[in-house]
Amino acid sequence: MVLLVDACNLIFSYAYAYNVSEDDIQANMEQLRKNDWFQQYVRCEPYRQLLISDKDVRLRIGKLNNKRLAKNPHKESYQHIVTKALQKKIIVSDA
């Protein structure tokens, strides 16, 4: 029983450790704007609206590691993460 309580506490503390501020989101968006693939999303209207106003997409961008993103904004994994978040929202809105 104690092990179960410890596991729950660990899960909840991990979930709250990712408090993302608007500053984090803006800083990560500035780093991502250095990429051609991200600029294509900004130019495309459905994706642009999601990047500007969708809470879940913005939170996902804000959760990216700021320091790693600043060092290497062209890393493919960032493209995969952002693309996946956008496509998930597009699919949900089309259904």
N, C-alpha and C positions, 0 to 999 in steps of 0.2 A: 504494500500500500504506500509506503514511504517513497519507494522508487517511482510509483505512478505520479505522486504529487510533485516530486522533483522534476520529472519529465515535463509535466504541465507547466511548472514555473519556468523551466528553461525555454519552452516553446513561446510562452507569452512574453518573456523578457526579450527574446530574440525578435519577436514581431514588433515590439515597441522601440527597439534599438534603431529602427529605420525611420525616424521622424525626419521627413524631408521638408526643407524650407523652400520658399519660392526662390531664394538666392541660389540654392543648390541647383534647382531646375534651370534657372537662367544661365548659370555658369556652365553647366553641361551642354545646354543648347548652343552657347557661344562656341564651345569646343567642337561640337558636332557640325556646326555650320562651315567648318573648314573642309568638309568632305563634299564631293560632287553628288554622291548618292543622297545625302541629307538635303542638299539644296534642291534636288529634283522633287523630294517629298514636299518641301516648302512651296514650290511652284505649282504642285498639283492640288487643286482645290479641296477634294475630300480629305486628303491627308493634312493639308494646311489647317483646316478647321479642327481636326483632332489634335494636332500639335499645339494649337493655341488654346483650345477650350476643354478638351477631354481630361478629366481628373486622373483617370487610370493611366493614360499614356504619359502624361506629364510626371506622375509619380514614378513610373518606370524609368523615365529619363533621369529624374532626380536621384534615383537609387544607384545610378552608375557611379563607380569609384572616381571621385574628382581628380585625385592625384594621378591615377593611371591614365585617365582620359586626357589630362593635360600633357602627359608625356608622349602618348601615342594615340591621337584622335582618329587615326586612319585604320585602327585595328578592326579586322573583319567581325569579331564577336560583337562589337557595338552595333554594327549594321544589322546583324542577325537579331539582336535583342529589340532594336527599335522597329525593324520590319515586322517582327512577330507581334509586337504590341499593336501596331497599326492595323495589320491584317486581321487580327482578332476582333478589333472594334469595327472594321469595315464589314466583316462577315456577320457580326451581331446586328449591325444596323440594317443590313440587307434582308435579314430574315424576318 
